[in-house]
């Protein structure tokens, strides 16, 4: 335990005097300690964590009979020091959404709390005092349901038609409001919608831009168009039945999500896969990271008008997908890992195919540098745009390539190592500037590091079994946290198990959710033509945001 964490723990015990406090084994629980504090103290606790350099990794809730438990996970970029702080919100006969279930907002301390708390408000009915705009985030404003309460069993028949009519009315009213605002604004201020059908959003995302002339004053990302309530689905399924959900979150980087779920349940069960399984998992995950970055690079350059690089990137990506298909039988929404093992072993032809691909792809990476990075038109479109500072990244909980583009060497494969990553030689890629150009450089260099990892693995995959045989019937009762470094950043999973066949609660902490929430801090001052460049540089995937 570092001196910083020791000082925090001492301050909690002496000054806050938590109602409950327990140290935990991070190898099993994923956290250093858990503390239950009075609601009145949570802002002071968060402020102390912020001053000590911790970011708010996750904020969620769990519904129990007598109360709603708010759960806050704080963590550091430079080392694994995840801490769990809880607040109980008594129900006391009140009703969700009526304002009686209350807790202070952390928005004055962490801007990431904005979206976290809006999500809790709409799914659990908790009101956060001091929040600047506690409106629906993923569900329509006209919704009257709170789906993650245990009392919610589904909407009545015919409610989908009623809801659609309400949405049509909301859209018409919203359009009229924005039109009136734009017509009555002084000078040259007006509002413009980017999306939700604009091709540059690569999903159904709407960004409401406040403009003066062609210059952005403010921006509001509006999400939820593809919300499927993955977390509710996972509550009503058995643990094995949750596997397909993992491939449908980040559909272009699904292997990392498979990895996180496998680690979570294996930690809870106290089992470890064979060395062969570990090697194959990392191999397929790194190949998937390459294919994800290639898709991002090709479509990003296409957004900026570069047609030729798009075809080169997708040609290389198809070859990676061919290789992954040999093992998985799938090309996109992978469902390949299993608790303690894999769905099937890799075929004999897979390793020779990888050996043939790597030299060709390594040459292509150099070609991309000549074609793109040294292209003056590309540099003019990305340099200096969408600058992200380290302090802003800390406030919004930004992770992954976006964070590393600010010079912060934060990568869970090194700072919170899992699987066999500690045995592998690779560098954590960083860049300076925090702009769209730096984010491009980081992702291209990360592909080089993934190639380095894959080269090592294809020469050292050991023999062995790909399953552990019979596993424990149930996940032991308790709370567990697991996180991995996905192509977009930190993907975390928080599990509350009651010892039955179904998860009691699973929170999905997805990287694009926090990364996109920082967009209002990146766009002011940009021109309309720059918005697509900045948005594309964040590399978001909408299904993992909306879930």
MOZI-V326917 format. One line per field, one symbol per residue. phi: phi as a letter, one per 20 degrees, with the letter a starting at -180 (. if undefined). psi: psi as a letter, one per 20 degrees, with the letter a starting at -180 (. if undefined). burial: 1 if it has 24 or more other C-alpha atoms within 12 Angstrom, else 0. A space follows every 50 residues. Layout:
BEGIN
phi: ???
psi: ???
burial: ???
END
This chain:
BEGIN
phi: .ffffffffffgfeeelgfbbbfceffdencebccddfgfefffffffff fenedefbbbbcecgebdeecdddbdeeaecfcdcccedfelmfcgnene ecbfeegfdcfffgfgffffgeecneedfnffaedgddefgefcdcfeff fedoffgnfffffffffffffffffffffffffdffldfbdcednedfff elqecddeedccmddfebbcfddofdfclgffgffddfgffegfgfedee fdbffffgfffffgffffemdcffgffgffffgfffffffffffffffff ffgeoeffggfffffffgfffffffgedmcdbefcdecfnacfbffffef fgfffffgffffffffffgffdfeefffffecfnelfdeffffffemfcm gffffeneedbffdfcgcldgfedeadeecbdomdfffffgfffffffff ffffgfffecfffqfdcemfdgfcfgfqcbccbceefdpfddcdddddne fdffbcddeeffgffffeggeeegnfegfegffffffflecffeffl
psi: prhghggggggghhghmqhqppqqohhghjqhrppoqqhiihghgggggg hjjqqnhqpaqpprgirpoppppqrrhirolpqppqppoqglirqpijih oqqqqjhigphhhfhghhggghhijppopiphnmrqghqqhiqjqnhjqh ipjqqqpihhgggghgggggggghggghggghhiqrckprqppoajjphi ilanppoopoqocjppgrqopoaihkpilhhggihjqrghiighhhijen iilhhhhggggggghhghikqprqhgggghghghghhhgghghggggghg hghjjngghghgghgghhhghgghhhhhjqifmpmhqrojbrgrrqrhig ghhghhhghghgghhhhhghhfhjphgghhihpiqlpprhgghghikprb hgghijjomoohighmqrcjhhiqoqqoprrqhjahghhggghghhhghh ggghgghiikorrrqjrjcprqgqpqpapqpqqrorhibooqpppopjja iqphppponqhhghghiihhihhpiqrgiighggghiimqohhhgh.
burial: 00001001100100010100000001111111111111101111111111 01111111111110001111111111111111111111111000011000 11111110111111111111111111111010011111111010111111 00000000000000000000000000000000000000111111100001 11111111111000111111111111101111111100110111111111 11111111111111111110111111111111111111111111111111 11110000110111011111111111110011111111111110110001 10110011001101100100011000011011111111111111111111 11111111111111111111100101111111111111111111111111 11111111001000011000000011011111111111111111111000 01111111111111111111111111110111111111111111111
END
